[in-house]
């Protein structure tokens, strides 16, 4: 069944959602979590930097092997 409707289309604007209320305790907890994550990330960064340096040194040694004819560091041949 068809209806004839010559009225203009009505648009209803959606009201903005209510603002989320955050308490000071929630913010303090969030800050503690972020600080913990930062400390963990910094630790991981230092560990990764050490691993990168180790691998770079290993690559250097493979490309330039030490001379086997040189004297040992402790003086014993």
C-alpha positions as CSV (number, residue, x, y, z in Angstrom):
1,X,0.0,0.0,0.0
2,X,1.4,3.4,-1.0
3,X,0.9,6.6,1.0
4,X,1.3,10.0,-0.5
5,X,3.1,12.2,1.9
6,X,4.3,15.6,0.6
7,X,5.7,16.8,4.0
8,X,9.4,17.6,4.2
9,X,11.6,15.0,5.7
10,X,12.3,15.7,9.3
11,X,15.8,15.2,10.7
12,X,16.4,14.8,14.4
13,X,19.8,15.7,15.7
14,X,21.3,13.3,18.1
15,X,22.1,14.9,21.4
16,X,25.8,14.5,22.5
17,X,26.4,11.6,24.9
18,X,26.7,12.5,28.5
19,X,30.2,13.3,29.6
20,X,31.9,10.5,31.4
21,X,32.8,11.4,34.9
22,X,36.2,10.4,36.0
23,X,37.1,10.4,39.7
24,X,40.4,11.5,41.1
25,X,41.1,8.0,42.4
26,X,40.6,6.6,38.9
27,X,43.0,9.1,37.5
28,X,45.6,8.3,40.2
29,X,45.2,4.6,39.4
30,X,45.6,5.3,35.7
31,X,48.7,7.4,36.4
32,X,50.3,4.6,38.4
33,X,49.6,2.1,35.6
34,X,51.2,4.4,33.0
35,X,54.2,5.0,35.2
36,X,54.6,1.2,35.7
37,X,54.3,0.7,31.9
38,X,56.9,3.4,31.3
39,X,59.4,1.8,33.7
40,X,58.9,-1.6,32.0
41,X,59.3,-0.1,28.6
42,X,62.5,1.6,29.6
43,X,63.9,-1.6,31.0
44,X,63.0,-3.4,27.8
45,X,64.7,-0.7,25.7
46,X,67.9,-1.0,27.6
47,X,67.8,-4.8,27.2
48,X,67.2,-4.5,23.5
49,X,70.0,-2.0,23.1
50,X,72.4,-4.4,24.9
51,X,71.3,-7.2,22.6
52,X,71.8,-5.1,19.5
53,X,75.3,-4.1,20.6
54,X,76.1,-7.8,21.3
55,X,75.0,-8.9,17.8
56,X,76.9,-6.0,16.2
57,X,80.1,-7.0,18.0
58,X,79.5,-10.6,16.9
59,X,79.1,-9.5,13.3
60,X,82.3,-7.4,13.6
61,X,84.2,-10.4,14.9
62,X,83.0,-12.5,12.0
63,X,84.0,-9.9,9.5
64,X,87.4,-9.3,11.1
65,X,88.5,-12.4,12.9
66,X,91.2,-11.8,15.5
67,X,94.8,-12.7,14.4
68,X,95.6,-16.2,15.8
69,X,99.4,-15.5,15.7
70,X,99.1,-12.7,18.4
71,X,100.0,-13.4,22.0
72,X,97.2,-14.2,24.4
73,X,96.1,-11.5,26.9
74,X,97.3,-13.6,29.9
75,X,100.7,-14.1,28.3
76,X,100.4,-17.9,27.9
77,X,100.7,-19.4,24.4
